[in-house]
Amino acid sequence: MATMKTRMAAALKGEVRADELEAYRRAGGLVYAELEQLEMAADQLPSRRLCTWNAFVLQSIGEHLLDADYAADPSTAGYVPPVTARQVGACFAQVEGWVSRARQSAGNPAYQVDKELRLPADLPEWAEANPCPLPHLNGMLAAARAIRQHAEVALGGFEERAEMWHRESLQRLRQLAAEAATAADYAEGLLHTDPGARMHEAIEQRLQRALELFYHLGQLIAMPTLIASYTGVRQAPASYTGVRQAPASYTGVRQAAPPAQVPKVNPAGFDPWCLTDPQKRHVWQADPRARQAIKEMWDYDPDPAATLRIQAEIDAALRGGAIAFATNGSGQPYGSYYCCPFGAIYLVRMPVVIAGQRLRAMQQFAYEVSAEDVPRGGRFKRELIVATFYPTDEVDYCDPDGLHGG
């Protein structure tokens, strides 16, 4: 438990507790057992190799970011800057999903992860800070070194077993490895100059690129069938600055287009349950409090067309295969989001833009619509909740009149 002195020092620096991140670090440590089992396995299933690699890279980035920050200032160990907390959380959040898929592949050799997700998968969105803290950069560099070492070993193994018809593929992999190594080496050289704050962005960009390239490299080595169609790291336009949104023209990202006609709320035949998880809709329709909550939500909605337009984009992405209903390790649906209108929880299968928000593969999200704060002068809420979801017995009817608590 952190001492009062540690908490005060962290507060002065604007750092946040890392307790939950450390819990995820411990839980994600199982990826190293998966790596060891994979090395001993007689079978070399591409899906298993790829998923294990992705879990390892994500776990490694998170661990090195935490350790570098603790080492830079032991007086605030257990606390990290917000940018580090966001980045570590984003990485650790995906480890479980990749480990689950690796184990599914081990248990079912017919399982093909490339049929479920667009590959190679990208790393989670990079958290932003200006300037990026120096310990954060050192953590990225340490992660790049560790991941590079494993990537080079994997590439050497590929070279040993590559047949003549793999010659072009091997050359492409060597080229990719050289590009990643150059970005990492250049960043390391800049870091050794004791850079000022103005240089941090240049270093950060190169380390981000190196990590993205090594992440892709490992996936291509694991699943060589991806090499022929590989076009490199997908990057946003130079004007892209946010971590949540990107223009619809963002390279490599599909725009989820709603249908030309959005249903009206008032005409006969309108389904007020159209935002609710179709897998659990019958459950909520049988709940009197849920029925009242849905009615009040629509009564308070100042722009129902805007609400429906976002759902239409979600439905279009679902039909197009860019997203799917999220499932647990056993293949069972997660179920509904706990807040009214009790929407489905989705898994992003390939990059897509919904409601102006850029989503990456392996992210989970739900659509929350709420009038709860409107009577108190607040805004009507329409937003995508991007998070890692877990089972709960809690229910929030988001009642604007405060009559139907959760």
N, C-alpha and C positions, 0 to 999 in steps of 0.2 A: 504494500500500500504506500502511495506517495506521501512523503512528509510535507508538512506545512511549508517548509522552505522550498521544496521542489514545486509545489503548486503555485507559490508566489512567483518564483522565477519563470515558470511557464506562462503565467498570466501576464507578466510584464512583456514577454516576447510574443504574446498573442497565439500561443500554441494550444492545442486541444489534446484531450486524453486519448491514449491509444489502447485502452483496455480491450475494447471489442476487436480491434485490429489484431492484437496479440492472440485473442481467442481463435480468430480465423487462421492466424499463422499456425497455431498448434494443430488445428483440425486439418489444415491443408498439407501438413507434413507427411500425410499418407502418400503423397505423390512420389516420395522417394522410394517407398516400398514398391510402388507400381513400376518405377524405373528399374529396380533391381529384379523384379519378377520378369519384366520384359526382356532383360538381358539374358536371363536363364531359359526363357521360353524357346521351345523347339520351333513353334510356328512364328512367323513374322507377319502378322496380319496388318495390312496398311492402316486400317481404321484405328486399331489399337495403338500402333506406333504414333500416329498423328495426334490422337487425343492425349496420349501420355506426354508427348512433347509440349503441346500447348499448355497443359496443366503445369508442367515443370517451369516453363518460361514465366508464366504469370506468377507462380509462387516465388520464383527467384527474384523477379523485379520487386515484388512487395517486401520480401525479407531484406533485400539489400537497401532499399529506401529507408526502412525502419532502422536498421543497424547503423547506417551511415549517419543518420540524424542523432542517434543516441551517442555515437562515438564523438561527434563534433562538439557536443555539450552534455557531458554526463550529469550536470546539475539538473537537467530537465528530462532525463531518461524516463520513458513512459509517456512522454508528450511529444507531439510533432506539429510542424506548421500545418495550417489548413490545406495547402496545396498537396503536401505529402499525404495527409490523411485521405484526401479525395482520391489520389492516384492509387495508393495502397488498397483502399477499399474497393475501387473499381477492378483491380487485378484479382484480389482474393475472392471477389464475388463470383468470378467465373471458374475458379479452380474446381469446385465440386462438380459442376456440369461436365467438364472435360474428363475428370476422373470417372464419373459415372458412365460416360460413353466408352471410355477405355475398357472398363470392366464389362460393359454390355457386349463389346466386341469380343472380349476373351471368352465370355460365356456363350456367345452366338456368332460363330465365324461368318455367318451370312449377313450380319449387320454391316451396313455401309454408311458411314457418317456423311459421305459426300452426297448421299441421296436426301439427307436431312438438312444440311447446312451448306451455304455457299462457301467454297474453299478456294484458296487458303483464307482462313479467317484473319481479320485484323485484330490488333491489340485494342483494348478499351480506349475510349477517347482520352486524350491527354489533358490533364488538369492544367490550368493556367495560373501563373503568378508573375508579376512584373515588379522587380526582377525575380527570377527563380532562385530560391535560396541555394547557396553554395553546397551545403550538405546534401541537398536533393540531387544536385548534379553529380556529386561524388557517388551517391547511391546508384544513380543511373549508369555511371561508368563501371562501377563494381559489378552490377548486374550484366552489363554488356560483356565484360571479361569472362564471367562464369558461363554465360550462354554461348558465347563464341567458342569457348573450349569444347563444350559438348557438341556444338554444331560441326566443328572441324573433325571431331572423332566420327560423327555420323557420316560426314561427307567422305572420310577415308574408307569407312565400311562400304559405302555405296560404290566407290571406285573399285574396290576389290571384287564385288559381285556383279558389276555392270557388264553386260554383254556388249558385243559390237554395235548392236542396234540402239544401245543407250548412249552412244558416243556424243551425239548432239545434246542430249539431255545432261550429260556429265559436264560438257562445256558450259552450258547455261548455268548449271549449279555453281561451277567454279567462278563464273563471272559474277553471280549474285553474292557469293562469299567474299570476293574481292571488293565489291562495292560496299558491303556492310563493314568489312574490316577497315577500309579506308576512312569511312565516316567515323568509326570508333577511334581510330588512331589519331585522326585530325582533332577530334574533340579532346582527347587526352593531352595532346600537345598544347592546345589552348589552355586547358585547365592547369597545366604545370607552369604557366606564365604568371600565376597569381592574378587572375583576371579581375578587372573591375566590374561593377554591376552592368555596364553597357555591353560587356562581352558575354554575359550569361545567356542571352537569347540565342546567340550564334552557336554556343556550345550545346545548349538544350536541343536545338533543331537537329544538330548532327547526331546526338545521342538518341533522340527519338527515331530518326531515320535508321540508324544502325540496329536498334532493337526491333523495329518493324521488319527490317530485312532479314535479320537472323530468325525471327519468328516465322516468316514465310519460308525461309530456306529449310528449316527443320521439317516443315509440313510437306514441302516438295520432295525432300529426301524420303520421307515416310511413304508418300503416295506419288510416285513418279508419273502417274497418269495425268497429274495436274500441270506438269511442266509445259506441255505443248501450248496450252491456252493461257499461260501466265503472262501478265502484262506489266508486272511491277507493282510497287507500293502505290496505292490509290491516294492521291493528295488533293486537298481542298484548294480552291483558287487563292491567290495571294491576299485577296481582300477578306478571306474568311478569318474571323477572330474569335468567334464564340465557341463554347464547348457544348452548347445544346442545339444550335440551329445552323443550317447551311442552306444556300440557295438550291432551288429544285434542280439546277443544272450541274450540281456537284458531281464530279467525275466518278463513275462507278457506283452511284447511288440511284436507286429506282425511286421515282416519285409516285406515291400512291394516289392515283387519280379517282376522285369520286364520280359516281354516275352523273349524267347530265341533269337529271331531275332528282331533287331531294324531297322526300315526302313531307307533306304539311302536317302540322300538329292537330289542327282542328277538324279537318274533313273526316267523315265517317270512314272507318276502316284503318285509321291510324293506330299503330300498335305502341302504346306507351312503354312497353317492355323491350323495345328494340335496342336499348343500350345494355340490357341485362344479359349475362352469360347464358347463351342458348342451352348449354349443357346442364344448367341448374335453374333455368327459368321457372320450371314447374314448382320448384321448392319455394322460391320467393313469392310466386303468385298465390301460394297457399298461406302466406303469412300476412295477417291483417295489417300489421304495422308497416310491412314492406309495401303493401298496396297503397296505404296512406302516404308513405314517404315518396313513392313514385309520383303520385298525383300532385303533391305539394311541390315537388321539384319542377314539374312542367308548369305549374301555375306561376311560379316565381321566375321562370326562365325569361329574361328580357329579349333573347334572340334565339328562339328554338332552331331556326335554320342553321345558325352557326354551330349549335350543339350537334345537330344531325349531320352536318357536313363532315365533322371530324370522325364520327362513327362510320360514315360512308367511306372515308379514306381507309379506316381500319378494315372494313369489310372488303374493300377492293384489294388491299394488301393480302388479306387472308385468302381470297379467291386466287390471287396471282401467285401464291406460294412464297411471298416474301416473309410472311409471319405464319405462325401456327399456334394452336392452343398449347400452353406450357404443360409439361408433364413431369412427374417425379422420376426417380431412378427406376421405379418399377413400371414405368409407362402409364401410370394413372394420371388423369387430369388434375391439375392443382385445385380446380374449383374456382369459385367467384372471389373477387376482391371484397373485402369485408365492409366497405362503405357503399351506401346507396349511390348509384343505381345497380350495384353488385355486378359490375362488368366482368368479363373474362380476363384471365391473366394470359398474356401472349409471350411467345418466344420469338425473337427476331432470327430468321433463317439467313437472310442476306441484307446488306445495307439498304435502307429505305428511308424516305422522308415522309412523315405523317404529321399533320398539323404544324408544318414548318419546322419540325424537330427531327434532326438527323439521328437515326438509330443504327447501331452496329449489330452484326451477328452475335448471338449468344446473350444479348441483353434481354431482360424481361420487363414487361410494362403492363399497366392497366389504365383504363380511361376513367378518370374520376370527374363527376359532374355533381355540384352541390350548391344549394341555396342556403345553407346553414347560417352564413354570416350576413345575408342580405337584410333581415329585419334590424340588425344592429349597425347598419350603414356600411357593411362590407360588400365585397364584390361577389358576383355569381361566378363560381369556379368551374372552369373547363380546362383540364390539363392531363397530360400523360404522366403517370407516376412510373418512373424508371427506377427499379430497385430489385433486390433479391427478396423473394416472397417466401414466407413460411406459414405453416398451418396455425390457425388461431381460432379460439371459440368466441372471440369478441365480434360484436356486430355494431356498426354505427349507422343508424338510420338517417343521419345528417338532417335532422328535423329542424327547419327554420323557426318553428314556433316553440321548440323546446318541450314538446309534449310526449315525445316517443323515444326517450334516451336509448343508448346502446346497450 
